[in-house]
Amino acid sequence: MFTTRPEIRGTFGVVASTHWLASASGMAVLEKGGNAFDAAVAAGFVLQVVEPHLNGPGGEVPIILYERKAGKPEVICGQGVAPSGATIAHYRSEGLELVPGTGLLATVVPGAFDAWMRLLRDYGTMRPREVLEYAIGYAEGGYPLVPMICETIGRVEALFREEWQSSAALYLTGGGVPAAGSRFTNVMLAGTYKRVLEEAEAAGGDREAQIEAARGAWYRGFVAEAIEAYCRTQEVMDTSGQRHRGVLTAEDMANWEATVEAPLTLDYHGVTLCKGGPWSQGPVFLQQLALLKGFDLAAMDPTGPNFVHTVTECAKLAFADREAFYGDPNFVEVPVETLLSEAYNEARRALIGEQASLELRPGEIPGYGGSIDLEASKRRQMESGFSALGGGEPTVQTAETPAQIGGDTCHIDIIDRDGNMVGATPSGGWLHASPVIPELGFCLNSRAQMFWLDEGNPSALAPGKRPRTTLSVNLALKDGKPWMVHGTPGGDYQDQWSLTFLLRHLHHGLNLQEAIDTPMFQTDHFPGSFWPRSADLGSLKVEGRMPEATVAELKRRGHNVTVDSDWSLGRLSAAQRGDDGLLRAAANPRFMQGYAVGR
């Protein structure tokens, strides 16, 4: 099997992420004596600096981990909630049918900072300065811009100039779009983190006291105050074509904190998969596995039509159930036990035939679920003029036209020599999601766009509610022992790409790097999670490296196949502790910035 690079192997520690500087920073922490959790925090903050088009300090992050001492997997939910002023009535009064895809009405409480601090406090060993120094160094001293950052800035250059001047001041260096490979700094962001450290260290020498003071500075101090002032005073152009003020307040931030919960699990071919709850799309991964239990995938060619067809048709059913049933379980009762049960999935599996389904077919569970306005999603698909862009994630309106551009997310996987492991998918706060807050050097997230303004939907907007995020993390146990963490950016594709990777690794014996490099595929056969919430029923996109015979047969079976470029779908990374005690890691070669390191 062809691979672009070797699978990394060692015994001391491995780090894989979507950017080489984050991987290197995480490894540096391990070399200094930190554990996997310290390394993840350092790498996570570096990603905020060096991938500002994919995540930022104003964003969110789910984290999944296994601490050897505790002996159990856990999930940290760093997904912030809707502000107290974010009501359906308020958004409707603004003339909105959907939550905008950008701007201040699209923001929820920024959850990433508290999630990282909670990981550091409860599972790490280092102080805030020891993990933040890498991000501060790159923000203040500079880092080389990857081409995708420059392309993103270029697409919104006019918007920055005409509407979002604070973003223009930061990103249009020298009066224009910076060149790929050029050195870029964000001195204001460095100053924000320096001030957080000053307030943290003013609390004394105790490590936990410093972490609590840092959390206070962010959620009850100068950061929260600056965010509220910006939302209260600024009217920001968004994807609705109108300018709106935000409703996020300092009180909203002070009343929220990251939470820790047990993961949902499913046993599949000797492996136990662990995922976040239905406030994320994580359970859709497990339901796809529950459906796939009824097929002999090992007998199928991993790039053949039977494999692609079977996996895609199972995805269509599971994602239809995501739309009908998922929401924040603090607000709606989600029938997870039924959705993952053998009886329910046996009945659902019977719907899969030799031909591609062109219908959205959620299941029926009496007393649960809500309506899906599929016709409106199909109409928006036609009106938007695009299918799925980039990683399928954030969208933004340009100054000249109502066209949208796609975005993406980040991912980190780490295992240390003691067998601690952690995976995280940081996202939100994209440079093209909202204007930069001048005093802070970063912008807010646009995750509220994942709510519906329909009270009958489980994912309807409500104050204090988590949007049903696409962000997803994966941890697998083998014989009850921690075995692997893996994941990817990609919005609605995260639990498609991650699933395909796992299947090829488990059923076809591909090593981590081979499974990542093998041609990928995806579908948009459901209402999208991001504005404008369009749907493309029957769609199937494959990489150009997919065998021609496979593509021809998929078309014959009724799939609406689009062949994309050779290396375009998926940004996976993975880290694994093998039965032989060796640590393994691999990272995505697409876009030439993800790397795995280890020794």
C-alpha positions as CSV (number, residue, x, y, z in Angstrom):
1,M,0.0,0.0,0.0
2,F,1.3,3.4,-1.0
3,T,2.1,5.9,1.8
4,T,3.4,9.4,1.7
5,R,5.6,9.0,4.8
6,P,6.4,6.4,7.4
7,E,4.2,5.5,10.4
8,I,6.1,7.1,13.4
9,R,7.1,4.6,16.1
10,G,8.7,4.9,19.4
11,T,8.5,4.3,23.2
12,F,8.9,7.7,24.8
13,G,6.0,9.6,23.3
14,V,4.2,10.6,20.1
15,V,2.4,13.7,19.0
16,A,0.3,14.2,15.8
17,S,-1.5,17.3,14.8
18,T,-2.7,19.4,11.8
19,H,0.4,21.7,12.0
20,W,4.0,20.9,12.4
21,L,4.7,23.7,14.9
22,A,2.0,22.4,17.3
23,S,3.4,18.9,17.0
24,A,6.9,20.1,17.7
25,S,5.7,22.2,20.7
26,G,3.8,19.2,22.2
27,M,6.9,17.0,21.8
28,A,9.0,19.7,23.4
29,V,6.8,19.6,26.5
30,L,7.1,15.8,26.7
31,E,10.9,16.2,26.4
32,K,10.8,18.6,29.4
33,G,9.1,16.1,31.5
34,G,5.4,17.1,31.0
35,N,2.8,14.5,30.4
36,A,0.4,14.1,27.5
37,F,-2.1,16.5,28.9
38,D,0.5,19.3,29.4
39,A,1.7,18.7,25.9
40,A,-1.9,18.9,24.5
41,V,-2.5,22.2,26.2
42,A,0.7,23.7,24.8
43,A,-0.1,22.4,21.3
44,G,-3.6,23.6,21.5
45,F,-2.6,27.2,22.3
46,V,0.0,27.1,19.5
47,L,-2.7,26.0,17.0
48,Q,-4.7,29.1,17.9
49,V,-1.8,31.2,16.8
50,V,-0.5,29.4,13.7
51,E,-3.9,28.3,12.2
52,P,-6.1,31.4,12.8
53,H,-8.2,30.4,9.8
54,L,-9.1,27.1,11.5
55,N,-9.4,28.0,15.2
56,G,-8.7,30.8,17.7
57,P,-8.9,31.8,21.4
58,G,-12.6,32.7,21.0
59,G,-13.4,29.2,19.8
60,E,-14.3,25.9,21.4
61,V,-12.8,22.4,21.8
62,P,-14.0,18.9,22.8
63,I,-11.3,16.8,24.5
64,I,-11.2,13.1,25.1
65,L,-8.6,11.5,27.4
66,Y,-7.5,8.4,29.3
67,E,-5.4,9.0,32.4
68,R,-3.7,5.8,33.5
69,K,-4.1,6.5,37.2
70,A,-7.9,7.0,36.9
71,G,-8.2,4.1,34.6
72,K,-11.2,5.4,32.6
73,P,-11.9,7.5,29.5
74,E,-13.4,10.9,30.0
75,V,-14.6,13.8,27.9
76,I,-14.1,17.5,28.6
77,C,-16.8,19.6,26.9
78,G,-15.3,22.9,25.9
79,Q,-18.4,23.8,23.8
80,G,-19.8,27.1,25.1
81,V,-23.5,27.8,25.4
82,A,-25.9,30.4,23.9
83,P,-26.0,33.8,25.6
84,S,-28.9,34.6,27.9
85,G,-30.1,37.1,25.2
86,A,-30.0,34.5,22.4
87,T,-33.7,33.8,22.0
88,I,-35.6,32.7,18.9
89,A,-37.9,35.7,19.4
90,H,-34.9,38.1,19.4
91,Y,-33.4,36.6,16.2
92,R,-36.8,36.5,14.5
93,S,-37.3,40.2,15.4
94,E,-34.2,40.9,13.5
95,G,-35.8,39.5,10.4
96,L,-33.8,36.3,10.4
97,E,-34.8,32.8,9.2
98,L,-31.5,31.3,10.2
99,V,-28.8,32.2,12.6
100,P,-26.2,34.1,10.5
101,G,-23.0,32.2,9.6
102,T,-20.7,35.0,10.7
103,G,-20.8,38.1,13.0
104,L,-21.8,38.7,16.6
105,L,-25.2,37.1,16.6
106,A,-23.5,33.8,15.6
107,T,-21.4,33.7,18.8
108,V,-21.7,31.6,21.9
109,V,-19.6,31.6,25.1
110,P,-16.0,30.9,24.0
111,G,-15.2,27.5,25.5
112,A,-11.7,26.6,24.5
113,F,-9.7,28.5,27.1
114,D,-11.6,27.0,30.1
115,A,-11.4,23.5,28.6
116,W,-7.6,23.7,28.2
117,M,-7.2,25.1,31.7
118,R,-9.4,22.4,33.2
119,L,-7.3,19.7,31.3
120,L,-4.1,21.4,32.7
121,R,-5.5,21.7,36.3
122,D,-7.0,18.2,36.7
123,Y,-4.7,16.1,34.6
124,G,-1.5,18.0,33.9
125,T,1.6,18.8,35.9
126,M,2.8,22.2,34.6
127,R,2.0,25.8,35.3
128,P,0.3,28.2,32.9
129,R,3.5,29.9,31.8
130,E,5.1,26.6,30.9
131,V,2.4,25.7,28.4
132,L,1.6,29.1,27.1
133,E,5.2,30.2,26.3
134,Y,5.2,28.5,22.9
135,A,2.0,30.2,21.7
136,I,3.2,33.6,23.0
137,G,6.6,33.1,21.3
138,Y,5.0,32.4,17.9
139,A,2.5,35.3,18.3
140,E,5.1,37.8,19.3
141,G,8.1,36.5,17.4
142,G,6.2,35.4,14.3
143,Y,5.6,32.2,12.3
144,P,5.5,31.4,8.6
145,L,2.0,31.6,7.0
146,V,0.8,28.5,5.3
147,P,-0.8,29.1,1.9
148,M,-4.4,28.4,3.1
149,I,-4.2,31.3,5.6
150,C,-3.3,33.7,2.8
151,E,-6.0,32.3,0.5
152,T,-8.6,32.8,3.2
153,I,-7.5,36.4,3.9
154,G,-7.5,37.0,0.1
155,R,-11.1,35.9,-0.2
156,V,-12.3,38.2,2.5
157,E,-10.0,41.1,1.8
158,A,-12.8,43.4,0.5
159,L,-15.0,42.5,3.5
160,F,-12.1,43.4,5.8
161,R,-11.5,46.7,4.1
162,E,-15.1,47.8,3.8
163,E,-16.6,46.4,7.0
164,W,-14.2,44.6,9.4
165,Q,-11.5,47.3,9.7
166,S,-10.0,45.8,12.9
167,S,-9.4,42.5,11.0
168,A,-7.9,44.5,8.1
169,A,-5.5,46.2,10.6
170,L,-4.2,42.8,11.7
171,Y,-4.3,40.6,8.6
172,L,-3.7,43.0,5.7
173,T,-0.1,43.6,6.6
174,G,1.7,46.2,4.5
175,G,-1.7,47.2,3.0
176,G,-2.5,43.9,1.3
177,V,-2.8,40.1,1.6
178,P,0.4,38.7,3.1
179,A,2.5,36.3,1.1
180,A,2.5,32.6,1.8
181,G,5.6,31.7,3.8
182,S,6.0,35.2,5.1
183,R,6.6,35.9,8.8
184,F,3.4,37.0,10.6
185,T,2.9,38.3,14.1
186,N,0.0,39.0,16.4
187,V,1.5,41.2,19.1
188,M,-1.9,42.0,20.6
189,L,-2.8,38.4,21.1
190,A,0.6,37.8,22.7
191,G,-0.1,40.7,25.0
192,T,-3.5,39.2,26.0
193,Y,-1.8,36.0,27.0
194,K,1.0,37.8,28.8
195,R,-1.6,39.7,30.9
196,V,-3.4,36.5,31.7
197,L,-0.1,35.1,33.0
198,E,0.6,38.2,35.0
199,E,-2.7,37.9,36.8
200,A,-2.2,34.1,37.2
201,E,1.2,34.5,38.8
202,A,0.0,37.3,41.0
203,A,-2.1,34.6,42.8
204,G,1.1,33.1,44.2
205,G,3.3,30.1,43.6
206,D,0.6,27.4,43.8
207,R,0.0,25.8,40.4
208,E,-3.7,25.3,40.8
209,A,-4.2,28.8,42.2
210,Q,-2.4,30.2,39.1
211,I,-4.7,28.2,36.8
212,E,-7.8,29.4,38.7
213,A,-6.6,33.0,38.4
214,A,-6.1,32.6,34.7
215,R,-9.6,31.2,34.3
216,G,-10.8,34.2,36.3
217,A,-9.0,36.7,34.1
218,W,-10.6,35.2,31.0
219,Y,-14.2,34.6,32.2
220,R,-14.7,37.2,34.9
221,G,-12.0,39.7,34.2
222,F,-10.5,41.8,31.4
223,V,-11.2,39.4,28.6
224,A,-14.9,39.0,29.4
225,E,-15.2,42.8,29.8
226,A,-13.6,43.5,26.4
227,I,-15.9,40.9,24.7
228,E,-19.1,42.4,26.3
229,A,-18.1,46.0,25.4
230,Y,-17.5,44.9,21.7
231,C,-20.8,43.0,21.4
232,R,-22.7,45.9,23.0
233,T,-21.2,48.7,21.0
234,Q,-20.4,47.3,17.5
235,E,-22.8,46.6,14.7
236,V,-21.1,44.0,12.5
237,M,-22.0,42.9,8.9
238,D,-22.8,39.2,8.7
239,T,-24.0,36.6,6.2
240,S,-27.6,38.0,6.4
241,G,-26.4,41.1,4.5
242,Q,-27.3,43.2,7.5
243,R,-25.3,44.6,10.5
244,H,-26.1,43.4,14.0
245,R,-24.9,43.8,17.5
246,G,-24.2,40.8,19.7
247,V,-25.9,39.6,22.8
248,L,-23.0,37.9,24.6
249,T,-22.3,39.5,28.0
250,A,-19.6,39.2,30.7
251,E,-22.3,37.6,32.9
252,D,-22.8,34.8,30.3
253,M,-19.1,34.1,30.4
254,A,-18.9,34.2,34.2
255,N,-21.8,31.7,34.5
256,W,-20.2,29.0,32.3
257,E,-17.4,26.5,32.8
258,A,-16.2,23.4,30.9
259,T,-17.6,20.2,32.2
260,V,-16.3,16.6,32.4
261,E,-18.5,13.6,31.5
262,A,-18.3,9.9,30.8
263,P,-18.2,9.1,27.0
264,L,-20.8,7.2,25.1
265,T,-19.4,3.8,24.0
266,L,-20.0,1.0,21.5
267,D,-18.3,-2.3,21.1
268,Y,-17.2,-3.2,17.5
269,H,-15.0,-6.1,16.4
270,G,-13.1,-6.3,19.7
271,V,-12.7,-2.6,20.1
272,T,-14.7,-0.2,22.3
273,L,-15.2,3.2,20.7
274,C,-15.6,6.2,23.0
275,K,-17.4,9.4,21.9
276,G,-18.9,12.7,23.2
277,G,-22.7,12.9,23.8
278,P,-25.5,14.1,21.6
279,W,-24.5,17.8,22.2
280,S,-21.9,16.8,19.5
281,Q,-22.4,14.7,16.5
282,G,-20.2,12.0,18.1
283,P,-23.0,9.4,18.5
284,V,-23.4,9.3,14.8
285,F,-20.0,7.6,14.5
286,L,-21.3,4.9,16.9
287,Q,-24.6,4.4,15.1
288,Q,-22.7,4.0,11.8
289,L,-20.7,1.2,13.4
290,A,-23.9,-0.3,14.8
291,L,-25.3,-0.4,11.3
292,L,-22.1,-1.7,9.8
293,K,-22.0,-4.7,12.1
294,G,-24.3,-6.4,9.7
295,F,-21.8,-6.3,6.8
296,D,-18.6,-8.2,6.0
297,L,-16.4,-5.2,5.4
298,A,-13.2,-7.3,5.6
299,A,-14.3,-9.0,2.4
300,M,-14.6,-5.7,0.6
301,D,-11.9,-3.8,-1.3
302,P,-11.2,-0.7,0.9
303,T,-11.4,1.5,-2.3
304,G,-14.0,-0.7,-4.1
305,P,-17.6,0.2,-4.9
306,N,-19.1,-2.2,-2.3
307,F,-17.2,-0.7,0.5
308,V,-17.8,2.9,-0.5
309,H,-21.5,2.3,-1.2
310,T,-22.1,0.4,2.1
311,V,-20.4,2.9,4.3
312,T,-22.1,5.8,2.5
313,E,-25.6,4.3,2.8
314,C,-25.1,3.7,6.5
315,A,-23.9,7.2,7.0
316,K,-27.1,8.5,5.3
317,L,-29.2,6.8,7.8
318,A,-27.2,7.7,10.9
319,F,-26.9,11.4,9.9
320,A,-30.7,11.5,9.2
321,D,-31.2,10.4,12.8
322,R,-28.7,13.1,13.9
323,E,-30.9,15.7,12.4
324,A,-34.1,14.3,13.9
325,F,-33.0,13.5,17.4
326,Y,-29.7,15.2,18.6
327,G,-29.5,18.2,20.8
328,D,-28.1,19.4,24.1
329,P,-29.3,16.6,26.6
330,N,-29.6,19.3,29.3
331,F,-32.5,20.6,27.3
332,V,-34.0,17.7,25.3
333,E,-34.2,14.0,25.9
334,V,-32.2,12.2,23.2
335,P,-33.0,8.4,22.8
336,V,-29.3,7.4,22.6
337,E,-29.8,3.9,24.0
338,T,-32.4,3.2,21.3
339,L,-30.4,4.8,18.5
340,L,-27.4,2.5,19.3
341,S,-29.4,-0.6,20.1
342,E,-29.1,-3.8,18.0
343,A,-32.8,-4.0,17.3
344,Y,-33.2,-0.5,16.1
345,N,-30.2,-0.7,13.8
346,E,-31.2,-4.1,12.4
347,A,-34.5,-2.5,11.3
348,R,-32.7,0.5,9.8
349,R,-30.1,-1.7,8.1
350,A,-32.9,-3.4,6.1
351,L,-33.4,0.0,4.3
352,I,-30.0,-0.4,2.6
353,G,-30.1,-1.8,-0.9
354,E,-28.0,-2.1,-4.0
355,Q,-29.0,1.4,-5.2
356,A,-28.1,4.7,-3.6
357,S,-30.9,6.3,-1.5
358,L,-32.0,9.7,-2.7
359,E,-34.2,10.3,0.3
360,L,-33.6,11.6,3.9
361,R,-34.9,8.8,6.0
362,P,-34.8,9.4,9.8
363,G,-36.1,6.7,12.1
364,E,-39.3,6.9,14.1
365,I,-39.0,6.7,17.9
366,P,-42.4,7.5,19.6
367,G,-42.1,10.5,21.9
368,Y,-38.8,11.7,20.6
369,G,-37.3,13.8,17.8
370,G,-38.5,16.8,15.8
371,S,-39.3,18.1,12.4
372,I,-36.8,18.5,9.6
373,D,-37.5,21.2,7.0
374,L,-35.8,19.4,4.2
375,E,-37.4,21.4,1.4
376,A,-36.0,24.6,2.8
377,S,-32.5,23.0,3.0
378,K,-32.8,21.8,-0.6
379,R,-33.9,25.2,-1.7
380,R,-31.0,26.8,0.0
381,Q,-28.7,24.3,-1.7
382,M,-30.0,25.5,-5.1
383,E,-29.8,29.2,-4.2
384,S,-26.3,29.0,-2.6
385,G,-24.7,27.9,-5.8
386,F,-22.3,25.5,-4.1
387,S,-22.4,22.0,-2.6
388,A,-19.7,21.6,0.1
389,L,-16.8,23.9,0.3
390,G,-13.4,23.1,1.8
391,G,-13.8,21.1,5.0
392,G,-17.6,21.9,5.0
393,E,-17.2,24.1,8.0
394,P,-17.5,27.9,8.5
395,T,-18.8,30.1,5.8
396,V,-18.6,33.8,5.3
397,Q,-20.1,36.4,3.0
398,T,-17.8,38.4,0.9
399,A,-18.2,42.2,0.4
400,E,-19.0,41.9,-3.3
401,T,-21.3,38.9,-3.5
402,P,-23.4,36.5,-1.3
403,A,-21.0,33.7,-2.1
404,Q,-19.5,31.7,0.7
405,I,-16.1,30.3,1.4
406,G,-15.4,27.1,3.4
407,G,-13.2,26.7,6.4
408,D,-11.9,23.9,8.6
409,T,-10.8,23.0,12.1
410,C,-7.7,21.5,13.8
411,H,-6.8,18.2,15.6
412,I,-4.3,16.9,18.1
413,D,-3.5,13.3,19.3
414,I,-0.9,12.6,22.0
415,I,0.3,9.6,23.9
416,D,3.1,9.7,26.5
417,R,5.5,7.0,27.8
418,D,3.2,6.3,30.8
419,G,0.3,5.5,28.4
420,N,-1.7,8.6,29.1
421,M,-3.5,9.6,25.9
422,V,-5.5,12.6,24.7
423,G,-7.3,13.7,21.5
424,A,-8.8,17.2,20.9
425,T,-10.5,19.0,18.0
426,P,-10.1,22.7,18.5
427,S,-12.2,25.0,16.3
428,G,-14.1,28.2,16.1
429,G,-13.0,31.8,16.3
430,W,-11.9,31.7,12.6
431,L,-10.3,34.9,11.3
432,H,-13.2,35.1,8.8
433,A,-16.0,34.4,11.3
434,S,-16.1,37.8,13.1
435,P,-14.1,41.0,13.3
436,V,-11.0,41.0,15.5
437,I,-11.6,42.6,18.9
438,P,-8.8,45.2,18.9
439,E,-8.0,45.0,22.6
440,L,-7.6,41.3,22.5
441,G,-6.1,40.4,19.1
442,F,-8.7,37.7,18.3
443,C,-12.3,37.3,17.2
444,L,-15.3,35.4,18.5
445,N,-16.7,32.1,17.3
446,S,-19.8,31.6,15.0
447,R,-20.9,28.2,16.5
448,A,-24.5,29.5,17.2
449,Q,-25.1,29.1,13.4
450,M,-25.7,25.4,14.2
451,F,-28.9,26.2,16.1
452,W,-32.3,26.2,14.3
453,L,-34.8,29.0,14.8
454,D,-37.5,26.4,15.0
455,E,-38.9,25.5,18.4
456,G,-39.9,22.1,17.3
457,N,-36.3,21.0,16.5
458,P,-34.1,19.4,19.2
459,S,-31.3,21.7,18.2
460,A,-33.5,24.9,18.5
461,L,-31.8,28.0,19.9
462,A,-32.3,28.6,23.6
463,P,-30.3,30.6,26.2
464,G,-27.8,28.5,28.1
465,K,-28.0,25.7,25.5
466,R,-25.1,24.1,23.7
467,P,-25.3,24.1,19.9
468,R,-25.2,20.5,18.5
469,T,-21.6,20.9,17.4
470,T,-19.9,18.9,14.6
471,L,-16.7,18.8,16.7
472,S,-15.9,15.2,17.5
473,V,-13.2,13.2,19.2
474,N,-12.4,9.5,19.2
475,L,-10.7,7.2,21.7
476,A,-10.7,3.4,21.4
477,L,-10.1,0.7,24.0
478,K,-8.8,-2.7,23.1
479,D,-9.4,-5.5,25.6
480,G,-10.4,-2.7,28.0
481,K,-7.0,-0.9,27.7
482,P,-6.4,2.4,26.0
483,W,-5.4,1.8,22.5
484,M,-5.9,4.7,20.1
485,V,-6.9,8.4,19.8
486,H,-7.6,9.7,16.3
487,G,-9.6,12.4,14.6
488,T,-9.9,15.1,12.0
489,P,-11.3,18.5,11.1
490,G,-14.1,18.7,8.6
491,G,-17.5,19.7,10.1
492,D,-20.1,17.2,8.9
493,Y,-17.4,15.0,7.5
494,Q,-15.5,14.5,10.8
495,D,-17.5,11.4,11.7
496,Q,-17.3,10.1,8.1
497,W,-13.6,10.5,7.6
498,S,-12.7,9.2,11.1
499,L,-15.0,6.2,10.6
500,T,-13.5,5.3,7.2
501,F,-10.0,5.5,8.7
502,L,-10.9,3.2,11.5
503,L,-12.6,0.6,9.2
504,R,-9.6,0.4,6.9
505,H,-7.3,0.0,9.9
506,L,-9.4,-2.6,11.6
507,H,-10.7,-4.7,8.6
508,H,-8.0,-4.3,6.0
509,G,-4.8,-4.2,8.1
510,L,-3.6,-0.8,6.9
511,N,-1.3,0.8,9.3
512,L,-2.1,4.3,10.6
513,Q,-0.4,6.2,7.8
514,E,-1.7,3.9,5.1
515,A,-5.2,4.3,6.4
516,I,-4.9,8.1,6.3
517,D,-3.4,8.2,2.8
518,T,-5.9,5.9,1.2
519,P,-8.4,7.8,-1.1
520,M,-11.3,9.3,0.9
521,F,-15.0,9.9,0.2
522,Q,-17.9,11.8,1.8
523,T,-21.6,12.7,1.4
524,D,-23.7,15.7,2.1
525,H,-27.0,13.7,2.1
526,F,-28.5,15.8,5.0
527,P,-29.1,19.4,6.1
528,G,-25.6,20.9,6.6
529,S,-24.7,22.0,10.1
530,F,-23.4,25.4,8.9
531,W,-25.1,28.3,7.3
532,P,-26.9,28.3,4.9
533,R,-27.9,24.8,6.2
534,S,-28.3,23.3,2.7
535,A,-28.7,19.6,1.7
536,D,-27.5,17.7,-1.3
537,L,-29.3,14.4,-1.4
538,G,-27.6,11.5,-3.1
539,S,-24.3,13.4,-3.3
540,L,-21.0,11.5,-3.1
541,K,-17.7,13.1,-3.4
542,V,-14.5,11.1,-3.9
543,E,-10.9,11.9,-4.3
544,G,-9.4,11.8,-7.8
545,R,-7.2,8.8,-6.8
546,M,-10.3,6.6,-6.3
547,P,-10.2,3.8,-9.0
548,E,-12.1,4.7,-12.2
549,A,-14.0,1.4,-12.0
550,T,-15.2,2.2,-8.5
551,V,-16.5,5.6,-9.6
552,A,-18.2,4.1,-12.6
553,E,-20.0,1.5,-10.5
554,L,-21.0,4.0,-7.9
555,K,-22.6,6.1,-10.6
556,R,-24.4,3.1,-12.0
557,R,-25.8,2.5,-8.5
558,G,-27.4,6.0,-8.5
559,H,-24.9,8.0,-6.5
560,N,-24.4,11.6,-7.7
561,V,-20.7,11.3,-7.8
562,T,-18.3,14.3,-7.9
563,V,-14.6,13.5,-8.4
564,D,-12.5,16.0,-6.5
565,S,-8.7,16.6,-6.7
566,D,-6.4,13.8,-5.8
567,W,-5.5,14.9,-2.2
568,S,-8.4,17.0,-1.0
569,L,-10.6,15.1,1.5
570,G,-9.7,14.5,5.1
571,R,-7.1,15.9,7.5
572,L,-6.7,12.9,9.9
573,S,-4.2,12.2,12.5
574,A,-3.8,9.3,15.0
575,A,-1.8,8.0,17.8
576,Q,-1.8,4.4,19.1
577,R,-0.3,2.2,21.8
578,G,0.2,-1.2,20.4
579,D,0.0,-4.7,22.0
580,D,3.8,-4.8,21.7
581,G,4.2,-1.6,23.8
582,L,5.3,0.5,20.8
583,L,3.7,3.9,20.4
584,R,2.7,4.8,16.8
585,A,1.5,8.0,15.2
586,A,0.6,9.3,11.7
587,A,-0.7,12.6,10.2
588,N,-2.4,13.9,7.1
589,P,-0.2,14.8,4.1
590,R,-3.0,16.8,2.4
591,F,-2.2,20.5,2.4
592,M,1.4,19.8,3.6
593,Q,1.2,21.0,7.1
594,G,0.1,18.1,9.4
595,Y,2.9,16.1,11.0
596,A,3.5,13.4,13.5
597,V,6.6,13.3,15.7
598,G,7.8,10.9,18.3
599,R,10.7,8.8,19.6
